[in-house]
Amino acid sequence: MRERTTFNKRIGLVLSTVPRYSETFFRNKISGLQDKGFEVVLFVDYLDPTDYDFGCQVVAAPHFGGGLLTRIWYSFIALVQALFMHPRRSYKLFALNKADGIHLKANIRQLILNQFFFSQNVDWLHFGFGMLAVTRENVAQAMDAKMAVSFRGYDLYLSPLKHPGCYDLLFKKAVRYHVLSEEMKQTLVDYTILPRNIQVITPAINTQFFKGHGLANANPVLQLITVGRLHWKKGLEYTLEALALLKAAGIAFHYTIIGAGSERERLVFAAHQLGLLDCISFTGKLPQEAVKWQLENASIYIQYSIQEGFCNAVLEAQAMGLLCVVSDAEGLQENVLHAETGWVVPKRQPQLLAKQLVQVIELSTVDKEVIRTRAIRRVRDAFNLHKQQAAFLAFYNR
C-alpha cells in the first residue's frame, strides 16, 4: 500500500464484489489511479476468500444473509459502532435520511447496512453502478466526501423499469456523474441532471495487448464471432435468425459465441430450430489470451445487442482488425462509426442484419482494408488506457 501524503486524494470505489479477472475496466481504473498517486479503497457487499490479496484496501459489508441469530448479531455490532465508534457520521446520516422523508424503520436499516463505510476517510465516494447508490444517497455527505455515480447501461435503461422511481432521490442530490457515451449523457439530462455534472468517459482497452495487423483472415470458411454474456439484452437470438438467412442464401460460415449466461439453453435450442448447430460453437467463458486467439482467427465481429452501454468487446475486435457489425443500441453508435470504422444496423431487424453482413462479405479487399485500418487507428488513438486515466484524474480533480 502506498504511503499517503497530504497531496494524495483517497477514492472510495463501491462495487458489489472485488472485480474479477475479466472485469478489466475496474482493474485498469484502480491501477491507473494508484499509478498517479491516488489511494483507492474498495467497498464491497460480498467478499470471497480469494479476494484478500487484491491490489488495494478492501472493506466488506457484514454478511446479513445468514440465519436470524447472525442477522441480529451483526445488527447489534453495527448499532454499537454507530453509537460509540462513528456517532457523528451516524447521526448525520440519520438526520439526512429523515429530512428526505425516510421513515424510522427504513432509516435504522440504512444506518445498520451502511455502517461499514464509516470506518474509512475518503475524498470521493464513487458508486460503480447506479443501483449501488440506491438507499445510500446520503452516505457520502455523512462522510464529508464528494459523491460520484457511474452509469454503464443496464442500470440506466433497465433498472428504472424493474424498480420504478429507484433514482428519484439520487437525482436530487449533489452528484458528479460518469457515463460511457453521449447518448447516456443525454438520458441523464432528460432526467433534469445539469450537463456540467455529467462527464463522458468511454471504456478503454489495452491497445498493446489487443493489437491488430489489419490483414484479412485467410480461413476459406467465413469466421464470425461474438463475445459477451449469454443474456437477452445481447440480442443473440436475432443474430441467429440473421445467420439462418445467410445459410439459406448458400453462404458458408462458422459462428463462435464466447461467453456464459442464463440464456445458453434457449440459444442452443434456437440454433437447433434454425438449422445452425453444425456451424456454431458455444465456447463458454474464456480467459483473455484465448479470446484474443479467437479474434485473431475471425474476420467479422457481430454485436447485435438490444441494449448496450458501450461494449469493450467491440473495441477489442476493432483493435484486432476485425470488421465489426453492430446494432444501434445506445453507445454502440459511438463505438463504431457507420461505414467508416464498421457498420451500424437498427436493432431487432435480423433481415437488415443479414443484408448488411452480405454487403460486408461482398466488399472488395481494398475497401475492407480501409475500414480495418480506420478502426484500428481510431481505437488506438481514442480508446487507450492512458487517455481514460487522464480523464478520471480530471474527474476527481475538478
N, C-alpha and C positions, 0 to 999 in steps of 0.2 A: 504494500500500500504506500502511495506517495505521501511524503511529508507535506502537510498543509502550510501554506504561507498566508499572509494577510491579503495577498492579491488573488488567491485561488477562490473560485466560486464552487459551491457544493451543489450538485444537481441530484435531486431525488427523483428517480425514474420509477413509475408504478406500472407493474405488469402482473398478469395472473401467475406466471411461473418464470423461472430463470430461462432466458432464451435458449432454445435447443440449437444444436449444431447447424440445422438448416435455416434458422432464423437469422440470416446474415445481416439484415437491416439493423437490428438492435445491437448485435455484437459489434458491427462496424462502428455504430454510433458511439457506443460506450468506449471502445478503444481509441476512437478519434478524439473524444473529449479528454480522455486521460493523457493522450499524447500532447495535448495543448495545455496541460497543467490543471485541468478541472478535476475535482474529486466527484466520483459517482457513487451514490448509494442506491441500491436496487431494493425496492419494496415489493414483495410478492405475497399473494394469497396462499400459495401452496409451494412447499419446498420438498424436493426429492433428496434422499441421502447423498446422491452423486453430485448435488449442486453446491456443496460446501466449499469446493475449491475453485469456484467461479472467480473471474478476474477483477471483481470489485466487492465491496462490502454488501452483503445480502441480509436484509431484515425481513423475516417472515411473520405473517399474522398467525396467531394461535389457531390451532385446529378445532373449530367449533362443530365439526361434523360428526363427532363421536356420539356416545350414549348420553343420557340425561345427566348423569353424575359428572361426566367430563365437561359438558357444556356449563354446568353450574360452577365447577371449579375454575375454569378459565374466565368465566364472567366475574367471579369473585376476585380473582387476581387482577383483572382489568379495572375493576372498581377501586381496589386498593391503590393501584398505580395512579388512577385519576385523582384520588383524594390526597395521596402523600408524595408521589413522585412527579406528577405533571399537573398540579392543581390549577395553575394559571391557564395553561393551554386547554385543559379540560373544561374549565368554567367558560372560557371564551367560545369554544366550540358549542357548548350547550346554549349559551346566550345567543349566538348567531343563528343556530338552528331554530331556537324559539322565536326569534324575530322573523324568520322565514315562515312561521306558522306550522312548524313540525310539532306534532302532538307529543306529549310526555313519554309515552311508551316507545315510540319510534326514536325519539331523541336519546333516551337512555341506551337503546340498542345501538345507535350510531356511535355513541360515546364509548361503548364497550368494544365494538368491532374495529374502530379506528384508533384505539389507544396505542397500538404498536407503532404508529407513525411518530408519536411524540418523544420517542427515545432519541431521535436524531435532530440535528440542526441542519437545515438546508436553505439555500438562497432561492431555489426554484423547486417546486413540486410539479413534476410533469407526468401526466397520465397518458400512457402509451396508446390507449384506445378510449373512445368516448364513453363507453358504458362503464369503464373503471372509475369514472368521476362521479357517477350517479350514487347518491347517498354520501358522497364525500365532498360536496360542493364547498363546504366551509373549512375543510381540514387545513388547506394551505394558509388561509388567513389566520386561523388559530395558531399556526406555527410561525407567523410573521414572515411567511415566504410568498414569493410570487407564484402564480398558478398558470400552468400551461396544459393544453389538451391537444392530443393528436387525433385526427380522424383519418381512417385508412380505407374507407369504402363501405364495407358491410355495416359498420357501426353508425355511419351517417345516413345510409339509404334504407337499410332493412330493420335496424333496431327500433326506430320510431314506429314502424308498422307492427312489430311484435309487442312493443311496450309504448302505447300512445302517451304522449306527454312526458316521456322519460327525460327530456333535456330542458323542460320548461324552466326549472330553477337554475340549471347550469348556465343557460343563455342570458340570465340576468346578472351574472357575476362578472367581476373584472378578470378576464381570462385572456391569455395570449394563445391563439390557435395555430396549429400546424396542420396543413393538408397537403395532399400529394399532387393535386392538379388544379388548374384554373377553374375547371368546372365545379370541383368540390368547393373552392373558394366562393363561387357564385351561389352555390347552395346555401352556404352559411350566411352570405349577405341577404339571401331571401328570408332567412330566419331573423333578420334585422341586426346581425352582427356587423359592426363597423369594419370596413375593408382594412383600415390601418391596424386592426387587431388580428389580422389573419396573414400568415406567411406561407407561401407555397414553397415547399422543399421537396423536390421529387426524389423517388428512390434512386440509388446509385449502385453500381456493381464494381467488382474488381476487374477492371479492363485489362489488367496484365494476365489474369488467370483466364478469363473468357476473351480470348484473342483470336479473331478470325483472319483467314488468309484471303477471303473474297473470291475463292475459286469454287466452281460448281462441283457437287458430289458426283463421283464417277460411277456410282452404282447404276446398273442398267434398269433396275426397278425403282420407280419414284419413291423416295423415302419421306414420309410425312411424320410430324412429331408434335406432341403437346406435353407440357409439364405443368402439373397443378393438382390440387386436391380433387378427388372424385366427389364433387359437391354440385348440387343442381345449378348453382349460380355460374358455373363454368360453361354451361351450355353444350356439354359434350354430346347429348342426345341429338341436338340439331346438327352438330358436326358429323355424327354418324349418318344422319339422313342425307346430308350433302354428299358424303363419300359413297353412299349407295347409288346416288345418281352418277357419280364418276365411274363406278364399276359397271353400271348398266350401259354407259357410253363406250365401254371397252378400254378404259384407261387402267393400266396395271399399276398398282401401288402397294406399299406396306405402311401402315399407320401404327406408330408407337405412342402409347399413353403412359407417361411416367407419373406415378402418384398413387396414394391410397386414400380411402374415404368411404363414407356410408353408401355411396351410390354405385359401388362396384358391381354388385349383383344385378342391379337394374340395367347398367350399361352393357354388361356381358350378355344379358338376355336380349337387349335391343339389338346388339351386334348380331346375335344369332338370328333374330327375326328378319333382319335386313340382309342376311346372307353375307356378312362381313367377317365372320370369325376366322376365316382362313387367311385374312390379310390384315389382322390387327393383333398387336401384342400389348397386354396389360402387364407392365413390369413391376408394379407396386412402387413403393418409395425407394429411391436410390441415393447413395452418397454423392457428393458434389463431383468427384472425379468421374464417377460413372455417368452422371448426367452430361458432363462435358463430352465424354466419349460418344454418347448417343447423339448429341448435337453435331459433332464432327462428322457423323455418318448419315446425316439427314440433309435434305435440300429445302423443304418448305416447313415452316413452323405455323401452326394454326392455334389461335386463341379466340374462339368464338363465344366469348362469355356473355351472359345476360347482365351481370353486374361485375364491375372490376374497378378498384380504386386506381391502379396504375399497372401493376404486374411486372415484377423483377424478371420473371422468366422470359418475357418478351424482349426485355433489354439484353439479357444474356444471349438469346437467339440471334438478335440483330448483330451483337458484338462478334458472334461466331461466324457471321456471314450468311446466315440463312435468310431466305426470302420469307417475310412474315405477312400473314393474312389474319387480320383481327376483326372483331366486331366494333361497333361504335359505342360500346358501353363505357360511360364516364371517362376515366383517364386514358383509356386505350387510344382515343383520338389524338391525344397529345404525345403519347408514347411513340406511335407510328404516324408519320405524315403520309396521307394518302397519295399514291402514285409518285411519291418522292423517295421514301425510305421503306415502303411496303404498301399494303392496301387495307382500307377500312371498309367493312361491309355492314349494312344495317343488321342489327341482331334479330334473332327469331325468324330468319328467312333462309332456310337451307338451300332453296333453289338459287338465290342470289350468291350464296357462298360457293356453291358448286360452279356457277357460271364464272365467278372471279378466279377460282382455282384453275379452271380450264384456260382462262386468259393468261394467267401467270405461267402455266406449263407451256403454252404456245409462244411465249415471248422469245425473241432471238437471244442468243448467248450474250451478245453485246449489251442489250437492254437489261438483261438480268444482272450482269456485272456492274452496270451503272447503279442500279438500285442497291446491290450489296455494298458497294463502295461507299455510297452516301450514308447508308445505315451504320456501317462500322465507324465511319468518321464522326457522325453525329453522336453516337453513344459514347465514343471515346472522349469527345470534347465537352459534351453537355451533361453526362450522367456518370462521371467518375467520382470516386470516393473523396478526393481532395476538394472538389467543388462542393460536395454535400457537407463535408465537415466545416468548411468555411462558412456555409450558410447557417449551420447550427451555432457556430461561435457568434455570429451576428445576432442570431435569435436570442441568445442568452445575455449578450452584452448590451442589448437595447435598453 
